[in-house]
Amino acid sequence: MPAFKIKTLRWWIIGLLMLGSIVNYLTRSTLAVAAPTLTKGLGISEQQYSWIVGTFQGAIMLQPICGYVLDVVGLKAGFALFAIAWSFISMAHGLAHTWQAFAGLRGLLGFAEGCANPAGMKATAEWFPARERGLAGGLFNIGASAGSMLAPPLVAWAILVYNWQTAFVITGTIGLAWVALWLVFYNPPEKHPALSEDERRYIIDGQEKHLQGDGTRPSIFKIVGQRNFWGIALPRLLADPTWGTLTFWVPLYLSNARHFDLKQIALFAWMPFLAADAGCMFGGVVVMFLQRRGFGLINARRCAFTLGSCLMTGMAFVGFVKSPYTAIALLSLGGFAHQTLSVTVITMSSDLFKRSEVATVAGLAGTCGNAGLLIFNLVIGSLVAAIGYTPFFVGLAALDLVGAAVLWTVVREKPVSHSAPAPATAPA
């Protein structure tokens, strides 16, 4: 580690985490892009594909275990172990030739990759003052859309030049390369030799004192007994099916409903995720804008979520438009809107819970989000052949509006006198 001090180190740290998130979502998106090739070549039906995806979603619902491990053993070691696991599991996909084998591997991958959001929220809570966490969370969540955006051209290239097995080996190798960077450059704030004292004080002074915690292990039963947990978990249950649809079903939708070939999928399937990158930043910017105009932190986040929910209504029309390019544009609007609201509600775990609880809370809320995705995914797999994709796009728009209502009625903002951190000036 360098002995010199690095200015604004916290932003370099979130960049390293964002890179890890990119690798995480690139790895999990590989199967979706390869799906048109795999399903035809191996004779996998849409319903069997939904079971494969459902196994991943069922396993990723074990995020609370990942979050608990990160809270107990520490972010550096825990995140590295999970990333090593998901990298080798990705490579092993190249050995599978039946839907049952893919389902088993996707289950293992889902468990290992479930560490990503708890890790990002834990790092954001530790490294950033309250007023910067929304923007930092947005930067971290860019990784989800950027990784999903990179998957179509990279995986399609690997399939066209080599074969589908090579695509999984490439993404797994990229994961191992990131682990090396993580182990060399990451340390927690209290141990990082490149963190200046001015920046360390700025981070600490800008955090809510009542959320610092006493270092005790988190209690899952205590967490799930709080209404604020359900206030952020239920909107995730309702909103996360959008991301699963974009990630796992859009390539098949473009292939089966819009008759795109693999090259066309590579050209267009990444666009909703590029728009989602902008949504990640937009959500954080909206929160900061509203805070400067007197809104409390939690109310500002609720407003950003509601704005994203309103924008999501455009996705309801994807199945009704005739032009496939208009459909791509509406899917892109959906990606932008979803990440606007998603980054907002995910970040709230660090606004409402103690530092020692953040990863566990994020994991538990992630379980609810993936439960919604699992249910939605299985329904698509069972009904899409009979009724098409159109009703599902309408349903996604409606679910987010319900999620906004839940966020406003269930979450309770902490008293300003306790939740507002002391003002601090960023170090030069």
N, C-alpha and C positions, 0 to 999 in steps of 0.2 A: 504493500500500500504506500502511496506517496506521503512524504513527510510534510510537504507544503500544503497550504490551505487553498481550497477551491472556492471561489466566489459562487454564491447561490447554489451550493452543492445540492440542496433539496430538489432543485429542478433537474439536475443530472440524475439523481436517484430515481425520480419518477420516470425519467426517460428510459432508464435501465429496466424498470418494471414494465413500462409500456412495450419495450422490445420483447420481454418475456411473454406478455399477453398476446402480442402479434404471433409469436411462435406457437403459443397454446391454441389460438383459434385457427391458424393455418393448418395445424395438425388435425384438429377435429373436423375441419371443412374438407379435407382431402377426399373422404369417402363420398360426400355429396356431389362433388364435381365429377368424380369417377363413376357415379351411380348409373348414368345412362349406358356407359360401356359395360359395367359389371352386370347390371340387371339383364341386359340382352345376352351377353356372352355366357353368363353362368345360369341363365334361366330363373332369375329371382323375380318374383312378382311384386307388385306395389304393396300388397299386404305384408309379405315377408320382409320387404324393405322397411316397412313401418315397425315391424318387430325388432329389426336390427337397430334402428334409430331409437326405438323405445327402450331397448336394453341399455343404451348409452345414457338416456335420460333417467332411467331408473337408478343407475349407478351413480350418476352425478348428483342425485338427491342426497347422497351421503356426505355432502359438503360440510355438515356440522362436524363430522369426524376430522376432516381436513383442517377446518378452522380451529378445532380444539387442539390438534397436534401443533399447529403454528403458534397458538397462544402459549402452549406448554414448553415446546422444545426450542422455540425461537424461529424467526422468519428466515434467517439465512440458511440454516441447515434444513429446515422443513421444506421450504420451497425447492431447494436443490434436489432433495430426495424425490419429491413428487415429479419434478421435471425430468430427471433421469428415467424414472419409471415410464412416463408417458412417451418418451422418445423411443425406448426399446419396444414398447407395445405397438407403436405406430409402425415400426419396421416389420414387426411380426405379421401385420395385416397382409403382407406380400405372400405369406404362406397359406392363406385361407382360400378355399375354393367352394365352400358351401355357405348358405345363409346362416346355418347354426354356428359355424366357426367364426364368421364375421360378428355374429351377435355376442359370442363369448368375449372376443377381443374388444368389441365396443364397450362392453360392460367394464372390463378392466381399465380401458382408456378413460371412460367417464369418471370412474372413481379417482384416478390420478389427476385428471385435469380439473376436477372440482376444487382444487386448491387455489385457482387463479384469482377469483374475486375476493375470497377472504384474505389472501396475501396482499392484494392491491389496497383493500380498505384498511388493513392493519398498518401498512407502510404509510398510507396517506394520513392516518390518525397520528402516527408517531413523528412524521417528518414535517407536518404543515400546521400553521396556525389556523384557527377556525375560518377566518375570512378567505383563505386561499384554498381550502379543501375542495370546494366545488370545482374550481378550475383544475386543480391537481387530479381530482377524480375523473374529470372529463378527459384530460390527457391520457390517463391510464386506460380509460375505456376506449380510446381511439384504437388501442391494440386489438380489441374484439372485431371492429369493423375493418381495420387495416389487414389483419390476418385473413379474414374472410374474403377481402377484396383481392389479396394476392393469390389466393388458392386457384381461382378459375384459370388465369393464364399459365401459372406454374404447372398445375396438375395436367391441364390439357396439353401443354408442351411435352411433359414427360410421357404422356400416353401416346402422343402422335410420333415422337422421336424414338421412344423405347417401348414401354408397356406400362400397364396400370400398377404393377408391383413396384416399379422404380419410383413412382410418385410417393409411395409410402416410405420408402427407404430415404429419399431426399428430405422429406419433412422431419423424419426422425433424426437424421444427422444434423439438421439445423438446430433441433432442440438440444442436442448434446453440446454443440458449439456455444449456445447461449448459457448453458449451465457453467461452462468454464468462465465466461465473462462475469456471471453472477458471483461465483465464489471468490474471484479476484477482487472485484470492485465494491461489493456490498458489505456494510457493517451497520449496526443500529446507531442512531444518533449519539448515544452516550459513549460509544466506543470508536466512532469513525475518526481516524487521525486527520482527515482532510477537512473536517468541519470546524470553522472558526468559532471562537467564543461569542462574537457578536451575533452570528447566525443562530447559534445554539440558544442564546437568550431570546432572540426574536421568536423562535419556534415555541419555546416554553411559555413566554409571556403572552403569546397570542392564543394559547389553548385554554379551554374551559377548565377551571380549577377543580370543579366538582366531578369531572370525568377522568381525572388523572388516575384514580384507583390506588389501591394499596398493595398491588402485586399478587393478590390472591388469585387462585385459579377460578375461571368462570364457572358459574352454576347454570347449566342448561335449563333446569326446572325453574329457577328464578327468572331467567330471561323470558321463557315462553309464558310466564305468568303476568307479563307486563303488557298493557294495551298498546304501548308504543311499538313493541315488537310486531304485533299483529297489524298495526297501522302501516308498517312498511312491507310486511310479508305478504299480506293479501293483495295489494296493488301489484306486487311482483308475480303472484300467482296468475293474475289477470293479464298482465302485460307481456310476460316473457314468451308466450306462444308466438308472438310476432317474430322475435329473433330466431326461434327454432324454424319457423316457416321459411324465412329468408335464407337461413343457413342450409337446411336439409332438404327443402322441397322445391325451391325456385328452379334449380337446374332441371329437375324432372318435369316441373310445370312448363318450362320453356321448351323442353324436348317433346313432351306428350301433347300439350294443349296448344302451343304456338309453333310446333314443328321445327324447332331450331336444331341444327346439327352441332357437333362438338366444337367446331371452330366458332360458330355464332355464339354458343354459350360462353366460350372463352372471351369473346369480344364484348359481351353485354352483361353477363351475370355478376361482374364485379361492381357495376355502377351503383346498386343500392347501398353497397358498403362504403363506397367513396362518399356518398351523401350522408351515411351514418357517421363518418369521421367528422363532418361539419356539425352534425347534431350533437356529438360529444362536447365540442367546444361551445356550441350555442347555448346548451343548457346551463353550463357554468357561467357564461357571460350574462345570461338573463338574471341569474341569482345575484351576481355581483351588482348589476345595474339596479335591481330592485332594492338591495341593501343600502346602496348609496342614497336612495330616495326614502329611507326611513322604514322599510319593511324589516321585520325580524327575520332571522336566518331560516327558521322552519317555514314561515309563511311565504318567504321568497322561493323556497324550494317547491312548496305546494303550487304556487303560481306557475313555475316553470313546467312542472308535471302536467298541469291542466292545459297549458298552451300546447305541449306536445300531443296530448290526447285529442285536442281539437284538430290539429294538423293531420292526425292519423285517420280522420274520416275520409281523406282522399283515397286511402288504400281500399276502401269499400267498393270502388268503381273499377278495380283492376280487371275483374272478369267480364265487365259489361262493354269495355271499349273494343273496337274492332282492330285497331292498329296495334301490333305487338310492340312498337316503339313507344306508343302512349302508355301501354301497360308497363313497360320498363320504367318510364318516367314516374308513374304512380307508385311503383314498387320502391323507387328511389326516394320519393317523398315519404313513404312509409318508413324506410330506413332512417332518414333524417329525423322524423318525428319520434320514432321509437327511442333512438339514442338520446334525444333531448330529454325525454321523460325518464328513461332508464337510468342514466347517470345521476339524475337528481335523486331518485328514491334509493339507489344503491348507496350513495354518499351519506344518506341520513343515518346509517348505522353508526357512523363516526360522530354524528351530531348529538345523538341521544343516549349513547352508552359509553361506559368506561373503557379506557384504553385496553385494559386486560380482557375485555369482553368483545371487542370489535370484530375480530376474526371469527369468533364463534357465532355472533349475531349475524354477520354477513353470510356465514355458511348455512345457518338455519333459514334465513330469508331466501337464500339461493335454493334451498331444498323446496320451499314453497313455489318459487318461480319455475323450477324444473318439473315439479308435480303438474303445474298447469300446462307446461310444454308437453309432458308425457301424455296427458289425457288428450290434448288437442291433436297430437301426432297420431295416436292410436285411432282416433275418430276419423282423421283424414284417410289413414290407410284402409279403414273399413268401408268408407262411404264414397271416396273420390271417384271410383270407377262408375258408381251409380249416379251421383249427382253433380260431379265436376268440382272444380276448385272455387267457383264464384261464391257460394254461401260461406266458405271459410274466410275469404277476404272481408266479407261484410261483418262476420263475427269478430274478427280481430279489431276492427274499428270500434265496435260496440263495447268490447271488453275493456279497452283503455279508458273510455268515458266512465264506466263503472268504477274502475280503479281510482280515478281522480276523486270521485265522490267519497270513496272509502278513506283516501288520504286526508281529506278535509274533515271528516267526521270522527275518525278514530284517533289520529295522532294528537297528542297534547304537547304544546311547546312549553319548555321549562321557563320558570320565571326569569325575566330579563336580568334581574339583579344577580342571579346565579349563573346564567348561561352565557352572558356576554363577556368575552375575554377582555382583559385590559388592553387598551390600544397600544400598538407597538409600531415602530417605524422600521421598515425593511433595511437591513444593512447594505451599505453601499457596495 
